[in-house]
């Protein structure tokens, strides 16, 4: 993975006397905000940063496989960006195949929304508001400004300067460019992005008041989850209590270039018909500690009581004491024995192959290992490579030297539980999908859901369609109904 590196030699040699001159040279008026802004990064560097980080984002989260939806979001985003103060950036708008409620921007004009947030939006105007807000972060150069301040404060913090050893990567730590996702914006930046989002959607003729509806939705989703599962967008975009009101006030004074302002609810909803909703079990799912992957046709049992997560690039389990981890990922396309030799040949790794030649009837190779860094720190662990249907799977478990003796047997047992999956009940699972339903007569929501066999989804239906406890659905109303997604034994 390429890393962005910034040379700081001149700063060290020249001393702090250069900093005032550097500050003076690097503060310019931002055309979007009209304010002077610190920036130690030129536009070309900004674009390069986004361009090089984009493949990591896509590899980590995946693109939603719907060309029509991708084109729709790209066209809307490009139209909004064309009305911004930085229309010539290489703007890119993508839908990520991720169920979390999220939207974010990288420097240089790379903007992403998840299918998770799309499912909960109610109109094209709301999507325009989300995209406009993220465009605002780019035109205001908020990420660049944060990194520039950090560079001055630390004499050299920059995206990509954190070294991540291979064994740490196995634990799921983000690559260098992924650090961009965790830049948190303060209230001033968020208020500014809201203002710019209102500006851009108004210029394109959308009703800017609709952006406040997004904030309301995020709050309701949080409340429905008991405040425990905050939507990802809110974790990186602080949401002051007065944000909805502030947006409505901005909307009241905005000049909207359409009369009446555009909302486009039904056009937007048509694009969501058939959208995957929630976790996609085709990409693997847990039932307790048991993990099943229908597309790759394998199953495995992780240690009981460990905290598990199914990521696009790996499946992970963390011990309750957080002193050991077990990771399953896809390895290079080589025989298990060759993969094991390469693993043990890494600098700082010691170990010898054990006699294990198969796991669950599949070709395999494994070993206990020790890893020690130059400073004496390190981990003890076990690695097993298993070949299944032409794919090599890498299972790595490790922990602190003091904790590993108590974790070794359960990790090995989990690794040796890897098996081919041949039960049709698991192989044939499908994700839940949104179905658009036009109500043909006035009917209470609970009556409608019983008729559809969807009583268990009442809470989701209310959130998806901005409904109260049990409203009467009026004839002609179009609603989103999530159907399917049932797991074996569920």
C-alpha positions as CSV (number, residue, x, y, z in Angstrom):
1,X,0.0,0.0,0.0
2,X,1.4,3.3,-1.0
3,X,1.6,5.8,1.8
4,X,1.6,9.6,1.6
5,X,4.7,10.9,3.2
6,X,5.6,14.5,4.0
7,X,9.3,15.5,4.4
8,X,9.9,17.5,7.5
9,X,13.7,17.8,7.2
10,X,13.7,21.6,6.5
11,X,11.5,22.3,9.5
12,X,13.9,20.5,11.8
13,X,17.0,22.1,10.3
14,X,15.5,25.6,10.0
15,X,13.9,25.6,13.4
16,X,10.7,27.2,14.5
17,X,11.6,30.6,12.9
18,X,10.1,29.2,9.7
19,X,6.7,28.6,11.1
20,X,5.4,32.2,11.1
21,X,6.4,32.6,7.4
22,X,4.9,29.2,6.6
23,X,1.6,30.2,8.3
24,X,1.5,33.5,6.3
25,X,2.2,31.7,3.0
26,X,-0.3,29.0,3.7
27,X,-3.4,31.0,4.8
28,X,-5.6,31.9,1.9
29,X,-9.3,32.9,1.5
30,X,-11.5,29.9,0.8
31,X,-13.9,30.7,-2.0
32,X,-16.7,28.6,-0.5
33,X,-16.6,30.0,3.0
34,X,-15.1,33.5,2.4
35,X,-12.7,32.9,5.4
36,X,-8.9,32.7,5.6
37,X,-7.9,29.1,6.1
38,X,-4.7,27.3,7.0
39,X,-3.6,24.8,4.3
40,X,-0.2,23.2,4.0
41,X,-1.5,21.1,1.1
42,X,-2.0,22.2,-2.5
43,X,-5.0,21.1,-4.5
44,X,-3.0,18.6,-6.5
45,X,-1.9,16.9,-3.2
46,X,-5.5,17.0,-2.0
47,X,-6.8,15.2,-5.1
48,X,-4.0,12.7,-5.0
49,X,-4.8,11.9,-1.4
50,X,-8.4,11.1,-2.2
51,X,-7.5,9.2,-5.4
52,X,-5.1,6.9,-3.6
53,X,-7.5,6.4,-0.6
54,X,-10.5,5.5,-2.8
55,X,-9.4,2.0,-3.6
56,X,-8.9,1.2,0.1
57,X,-12.4,2.4,0.8
58,X,-13.9,0.4,-2.0
59,X,-11.9,-2.7,-1.0
60,X,-13.0,-2.4,2.6
61,X,-16.7,-1.7,2.1
62,X,-17.5,-2.7,-1.5
63,X,-19.6,-1.0,-4.1
64,X,-23.3,-1.7,-4.2
65,X,-23.9,-3.8,-7.3
66,X,-26.6,-1.7,-8.9
67,X,-25.4,0.3,-11.9
68,X,-28.7,2.3,-12.2
69,X,-28.5,3.4,-8.6
70,X,-24.8,4.2,-8.9
71,X,-25.4,6.3,-12.0
72,X,-28.3,8.1,-10.3
73,X,-26.3,9.1,-7.3
74,X,-23.3,10.1,-9.5
75,X,-25.4,12.3,-11.7
76,X,-27.2,14.0,-8.8
77,X,-23.9,14.6,-7.0
78,X,-22.1,15.9,-10.1
79,X,-25.0,18.3,-10.7
80,X,-24.7,19.7,-7.1
81,X,-20.9,19.9,-7.3
82,X,-21.1,21.8,-10.6
83,X,-22.9,24.6,-8.7
84,X,-20.2,24.7,-6.0
85,X,-17.2,26.9,-5.8
86,X,-14.9,24.1,-6.8
87,X,-16.6,22.6,-9.9
88,X,-13.4,21.4,-11.5
89,X,-12.4,18.8,-8.9
90,X,-12.6,15.2,-10.2
91,X,-15.9,14.6,-8.3
92,X,-16.9,11.0,-7.7
93,X,-20.0,9.8,-5.9
94,X,-20.4,6.2,-4.9
95,X,-22.9,3.9,-3.1
96,X,-21.1,1.6,-0.8
97,X,-22.5,-1.9,-0.1
98,X,-22.7,-1.3,3.6
99,X,-25.7,-1.5,5.9
100,X,-24.6,1.2,8.4
101,X,-26.1,4.7,8.2
102,X,-23.2,6.7,6.9
103,X,-22.0,9.3,4.4
104,X,-18.5,10.8,4.2
105,X,-16.1,12.6,1.9
106,X,-12.4,12.3,1.2
107,X,-10.3,15.3,0.1
108,X,-10.3,16.0,-3.6
109,X,-14.0,15.3,-4.2
110,X,-14.5,11.6,-3.4
111,X,-17.9,11.2,-1.7
112,X,-19.6,8.1,-0.5
113,X,-23.1,7.2,0.8
114,X,-24.0,3.7,2.1
115,X,-27.0,1.7,1.1
116,X,-27.8,1.9,4.8
117,X,-28.4,5.6,4.8
118,X,-30.3,5.5,1.4
119,X,-32.8,3.1,2.9
120,X,-33.8,5.6,5.5
121,X,-34.0,8.7,3.3
122,X,-37.5,9.8,2.1
123,X,-36.8,11.9,-1.0
124,X,-34.4,13.0,-3.6
125,X,-34.2,16.4,-1.8
126,X,-32.9,14.6,1.3
127,X,-30.3,12.8,-0.7
128,X,-29.3,16.2,-2.3
129,X,-29.0,17.6,1.2
130,X,-26.7,14.8,2.3
131,X,-24.5,15.0,-0.8
132,X,-24.5,18.8,-0.6
133,X,-23.3,18.6,3.0
134,X,-20.5,16.3,2.1
135,X,-19.6,18.5,-0.9
136,X,-19.4,21.3,1.6
137,X,-16.8,19.5,3.6
138,X,-14.7,19.2,0.5
139,X,-15.2,22.8,-0.8
140,X,-14.4,24.2,2.7
141,X,-11.4,21.9,2.8
142,X,-12.2,20.8,6.3
143,X,-10.1,17.6,6.3
144,X,-7.2,19.5,4.7
145,X,-7.4,22.2,7.3
146,X,-7.4,19.6,10.2
147,X,-4.4,17.8,8.8
148,X,-2.6,21.1,8.3
149,X,-3.1,22.1,11.9
150,X,-2.0,18.7,13.1
151,X,1.2,19.0,11.0
152,X,2.1,22.3,12.7
153,X,1.2,20.9,16.1
154,X,3.2,17.7,15.7
155,X,5.7,18.7,13.1
156,X,4.7,16.0,10.8
157,X,1.4,14.2,11.4
158,X,-0.1,13.3,8.0
159,X,-2.2,10.7,6.5
160,X,-0.2,7.5,6.0
161,X,2.7,8.2,8.4
162,X,1.5,5.5,10.9
163,X,3.4,2.2,10.4
164,X,1.1,-0.8,10.7
165,X,3.0,-4.1,11.0
166,X,1.5,-7.1,9.1
167,X,0.5,-8.9,12.3
168,X,-1.4,-5.8,13.4
169,X,-3.2,-5.6,10.1
170,X,-4.5,-9.1,10.8
171,X,-6.2,-7.7,13.8
172,X,-8.1,-5.4,11.5
173,X,-6.4,-2.1,12.1
174,X,-7.1,0.3,9.2
175,X,-4.5,1.0,6.5
176,X,-3.0,4.5,6.4
177,X,-5.4,6.0,4.0
178,X,-8.4,4.8,6.0
179,X,-7.4,7.2,8.8
180,X,-9.2,9.8,6.7
181,X,-12.5,8.2,7.8
182,X,-11.8,9.0,11.4
183,X,-11.2,12.7,11.2
184,X,-13.9,14.1,13.3
185,X,-15.4,17.5,12.5
186,X,-16.2,20.1,15.1
187,X,-19.4,22.1,15.5
188,X,-18.1,25.0,13.4
189,X,-17.2,22.7,10.5
190,X,-20.5,20.9,10.7
191,X,-22.5,24.2,10.8
192,X,-20.5,25.4,7.8
193,X,-21.1,22.1,5.9
194,X,-24.8,22.5,6.7
195,X,-24.8,26.0,5.3
196,X,-23.0,24.9,2.2
197,X,-25.3,21.9,1.7
198,X,-28.3,24.2,1.9
199,X,-26.7,26.5,-0.6
200,X,-25.9,23.8,-3.1
201,X,-29.2,22.1,-3.0
202,X,-31.0,25.4,-3.2
203,X,-29.0,26.4,-6.3
204,X,-30.2,23.1,-7.9
205,X,-33.8,23.9,-7.0
206,X,-34.3,21.4,-4.1
207,X,-36.3,22.3,-0.9
208,X,-33.4,22.9,1.6
209,X,-35.8,22.4,4.6
210,X,-35.6,18.7,3.7
211,X,-32.1,18.4,5.1
212,X,-33.5,18.9,8.6
213,X,-35.6,15.8,8.1
214,X,-32.4,13.8,7.8
215,X,-31.3,15.1,11.2
216,X,-34.6,14.1,12.7
217,X,-34.4,10.6,11.2
218,X,-30.9,10.1,12.6
219,X,-32.1,11.1,16.1
220,X,-35.1,8.7,15.9
221,X,-32.9,5.8,14.8
222,X,-30.6,6.5,17.7
223,X,-33.6,6.6,20.1
224,X,-35.0,3.4,18.7
225,X,-31.7,1.7,19.5
226,X,-31.8,3.0,23.0
227,X,-28.8,5.3,22.3
228,X,-26.5,2.3,22.1
229,X,-26.0,2.1,18.3
230,X,-25.4,5.6,17.1
231,X,-25.6,5.8,13.3
232,X,-22.1,6.0,11.9
233,X,-22.9,9.4,10.3
234,X,-23.6,10.9,13.7
235,X,-20.4,9.4,15.2
236,X,-18.3,11.4,12.8
237,X,-20.7,14.3,12.4
238,X,-21.5,15.9,15.8
239,X,-25.2,16.7,16.0
240,X,-25.9,19.6,18.3
241,X,-29.5,19.8,19.7
242,X,-30.3,22.9,17.8
243,X,-29.1,21.5,14.4
244,X,-32.6,20.9,12.9
245,X,-33.7,24.4,13.9
246,X,-30.6,25.9,12.5
247,X,-31.1,24.2,9.1
248,X,-34.7,25.3,9.0
249,X,-33.6,28.9,9.6
250,X,-31.0,28.6,6.8
251,X,-33.7,27.2,4.5
252,X,-36.1,30.1,5.4
253,X,-33.6,32.7,4.0
254,X,-32.2,30.6,1.1
255,X,-32.9,31.5,-2.5
256,X,-34.3,28.3,-4.1
257,X,-33.9,28.3,-7.9
258,X,-37.2,26.5,-8.5
259,X,-40.8,27.2,-7.8
260,X,-42.1,25.1,-6.2
261,X,-38.9,23.7,-4.7
262,X,-38.1,20.1,-5.9
263,X,-38.7,17.2,-3.5
264,X,-39.0,14.2,-5.9
265,X,-40.1,11.6,-3.4
266,X,-41.6,9.0,-5.7
267,X,-38.8,9.2,-8.2
268,X,-36.3,8.6,-5.4
269,X,-38.3,5.7,-3.8
270,X,-38.4,3.9,-7.2
271,X,-34.6,3.8,-7.1
272,X,-34.8,2.0,-3.8
273,X,-37.1,-0.8,-4.9
274,X,-35.3,-4.0,-4.3
275,X,-32.5,-2.4,-2.3
276,X,-30.7,-4.8,0.1
277,X,-31.7,-3.9,3.6
278,X,-29.6,-4.6,6.7
279,X,-26.8,-7.2,6.8
280,X,-26.4,-9.4,3.7
281,X,-26.1,-13.0,4.8
282,X,-24.7,-14.0,1.5
283,X,-21.5,-12.4,2.7
284,X,-21.5,-14.5,5.8
285,X,-23.4,-14.4,9.1
286,X,-23.2,-15.5,12.7
287,X,-25.6,-17.6,14.6
288,X,-24.2,-17.3,18.1
289,X,-20.5,-18.3,17.8
290,X,-21.1,-20.3,14.6
291,X,-20.2,-18.5,11.3
292,X,-21.6,-19.5,7.9
293,X,-20.6,-18.2,4.5
294,X,-23.1,-19.3,1.8
295,X,-21.2,-17.8,-1.2
296,X,-17.9,-19.3,-0.2
297,X,-19.6,-22.5,1.1
298,X,-17.8,-22.9,4.5
299,X,-18.7,-22.8,8.2
300,X,-16.6,-22.4,11.3
301,X,-17.2,-22.2,15.1
302,X,-15.5,-19.4,16.9
303,X,-14.8,-19.5,20.7
304,X,-17.9,-19.0,22.8
305,X,-18.1,-15.6,24.5
306,X,-15.7,-13.9,22.2
307,X,-16.8,-10.7,20.5
308,X,-17.2,-11.4,16.8
309,X,-17.4,-9.2,13.7
310,X,-17.8,-10.0,10.0
311,X,-15.9,-7.5,7.9
312,X,-15.6,-7.5,4.1
313,X,-12.0,-8.5,4.2
314,X,-11.9,-10.6,7.3
315,X,-13.9,-12.3,10.1
316,X,-12.6,-11.5,13.6
317,X,-13.1,-12.6,17.2
318,X,-11.8,-10.8,20.3
319,X,-11.4,-12.5,23.6
320,X,-13.5,-11.1,26.5
321,X,-10.4,-9.9,28.2
322,X,-9.2,-8.3,24.9
323,X,-5.9,-10.2,25.2
324,X,-6.2,-12.5,22.2
325,X,-7.7,-12.3,18.7
326,X,-8.6,-14.8,16.0
327,X,-8.9,-13.7,12.4
328,X,-10.1,-15.5,9.3
329,X,-9.2,-14.0,5.9
330,X,-8.5,-15.0,2.3
331,X,-4.8,-15.7,1.6
332,X,-2.7,-15.7,-1.6
333,X,-3.5,-18.4,-4.2
334,X,-0.8,-20.8,-3.2
335,X,-0.7,-24.3,-1.5
336,X,-1.2,-24.2,2.3
337,X,2.4,-25.5,2.9
338,X,3.8,-22.7,0.7
339,X,1.8,-20.1,2.5
340,X,2.9,-21.4,5.9
341,X,6.6,-21.2,4.8
342,X,6.2,-17.6,3.7
343,X,4.4,-16.7,7.0
344,X,7.2,-18.3,9.1
345,X,9.9,-16.6,7.0
346,X,8.7,-13.1,8.1
347,X,11.2,-11.1,10.1
348,X,10.7,-11.6,13.8
349,X,8.6,-14.7,13.4
350,X,9.7,-18.0,14.9
351,X,8.0,-21.4,14.5
352,X,8.0,-24.8,12.9
353,X,5.3,-26.6,10.9
354,X,3.4,-29.2,12.9
355,X,2.1,-32.5,11.5
356,X,-1.4,-31.2,10.7
357,X,-2.1,-32.1,7.0
358,X,-5.8,-31.6,6.9
359,X,-8.7,-29.7,8.5
360,X,-12.2,-31.0,8.0
361,X,-11.0,-33.2,5.2
362,X,-9.4,-30.2,3.5
363,X,-5.7,-29.7,2.7
364,X,-4.1,-27.6,5.5
365,X,-0.9,-26.6,7.1
366,X,-0.4,-25.0,10.5
367,X,2.1,-24.0,13.2
368,X,2.6,-22.4,16.6
369,X,4.6,-19.2,16.3
370,X,6.2,-16.4,18.2
371,X,6.6,-12.9,17.0
372,X,9.1,-10.5,18.6
373,X,9.7,-6.9,17.6
374,X,13.1,-5.2,18.0
375,X,12.1,-3.7,21.3
376,X,11.2,-7.1,22.8
377,X,7.5,-6.7,22.5
378,X,5.5,-9.3,20.7
379,X,2.8,-12.0,20.6
380,X,2.5,-15.8,20.7
381,X,0.0,-17.5,18.4
382,X,-1.0,-20.1,15.9
383,X,-1.6,-19.9,12.2
384,X,-3.4,-22.4,9.9
385,X,-3.9,-22.3,6.2
386,X,-6.8,-24.2,4.7
387,X,-7.6,-24.7,1.0
388,X,-11.2,-25.0,0.0
389,X,-12.7,-25.0,-3.5
390,X,-9.6,-23.3,-4.9
391,X,-9.4,-20.6,-2.3
392,X,-6.8,-20.4,0.5
393,X,-8.0,-19.3,3.9
394,X,-5.7,-17.9,6.5
395,X,-6.6,-18.4,10.1
396,X,-4.4,-16.5,12.6
397,X,-4.9,-16.5,16.4
398,X,-2.5,-14.7,18.8
399,X,-2.3,-13.0,22.1
400,X,0.1,-11.6,24.6
401,X,2.7,-14.1,25.8
402,X,1.2,-14.2,29.2
403,X,-2.4,-14.8,27.9
404,X,-1.7,-17.2,25.1
405,X,-1.3,-20.4,27.1
406,X,-4.9,-19.9,28.3
407,X,-6.2,-19.2,24.8
408,X,-4.2,-21.7,22.7
409,X,-6.5,-24.7,23.0
410,X,-9.8,-22.8,22.2
411,X,-8.2,-21.0,19.3
412,X,-6.9,-24.3,17.8
413,X,-10.3,-25.9,18.3
414,X,-11.9,-23.1,16.5
415,X,-9.5,-23.3,13.6
416,X,-10.0,-27.1,13.3
417,X,-13.8,-26.6,13.1
418,X,-13.5,-25.1,9.6
419,X,-15.7,-27.3,7.3
420,X,-17.3,-27.2,3.9
421,X,-20.9,-26.0,4.0
422,X,-23.5,-28.2,2.2
423,X,-26.7,-27.6,4.1
424,X,-29.2,-26.0,1.7
425,X,-30.9,-24.2,4.6
426,X,-27.8,-22.1,5.0
427,X,-26.6,-22.1,1.4
428,X,-29.8,-20.6,0.1
429,X,-30.3,-17.7,2.6
430,X,-31.1,-14.3,1.0
431,X,-30.9,-10.7,2.3
432,X,-33.9,-8.6,3.2
433,X,-34.9,-6.2,0.5
434,X,-37.0,-3.1,0.3
435,X,-40.3,-3.5,-1.6
436,X,-42.4,-0.4,-2.5
437,X,-46.0,-0.9,-1.7
438,X,-48.8,1.5,-2.8
439,X,-51.6,1.4,-0.3
440,X,-54.9,0.7,-2.1
441,X,-57.3,1.6,0.8
442,X,-57.1,3.4,4.2
443,X,-55.8,0.8,6.7
444,X,-54.1,0.9,10.1
445,X,-50.4,0.1,9.9
446,X,-50.7,-3.0,12.2
447,X,-53.5,-4.4,10.1
448,X,-51.5,-3.9,6.9
449,X,-48.4,-5.5,8.4
450,X,-50.4,-8.6,9.6
451,X,-51.7,-9.0,6.0
452,X,-48.1,-8.8,4.7
453,X,-46.8,-11.2,7.3
454,X,-44.4,-8.5,8.5
455,X,-45.6,-7.8,12.1
456,X,-42.1,-8.4,13.4
457,X,-40.8,-5.5,11.3
458,X,-43.2,-2.9,12.6
459,X,-40.4,-0.8,14.2
460,X,-38.3,-0.8,11.1
461,X,-41.3,0.1,8.9
462,X,-42.1,3.1,11.2
463,X,-38.5,4.3,11.0
464,X,-38.1,3.8,7.3
465,X,-41.3,5.7,6.5
466,X,-41.2,8.3,9.3
467,X,-44.4,7.0,11.0
468,X,-45.7,7.3,14.5
469,X,-46.8,4.3,16.6
470,X,-49.8,3.0,14.6
471,X,-50.9,5.5,11.9
472,X,-53.7,4.9,9.4
473,X,-52.1,4.5,6.0
474,X,-54.0,6.5,3.4
475,X,-54.9,5.1,0.0
476,X,-52.3,6.1,-2.6
477,X,-49.5,6.3,-0.1
478,X,-46.2,4.7,-1.2
479,X,-44.2,3.1,1.6
480,X,-41.0,1.1,2.0
481,X,-41.5,-2.5,3.3
482,X,-38.5,-4.7,4.2
483,X,-39.1,-8.3,3.4
484,X,-37.1,-11.5,3.6
485,X,-33.7,-12.0,5.2
486,X,-34.8,-14.8,7.5
487,X,-32.0,-17.0,8.8
488,X,-32.2,-20.7,9.6
489,X,-33.8,-21.2,13.0
490,X,-34.7,-17.5,13.2
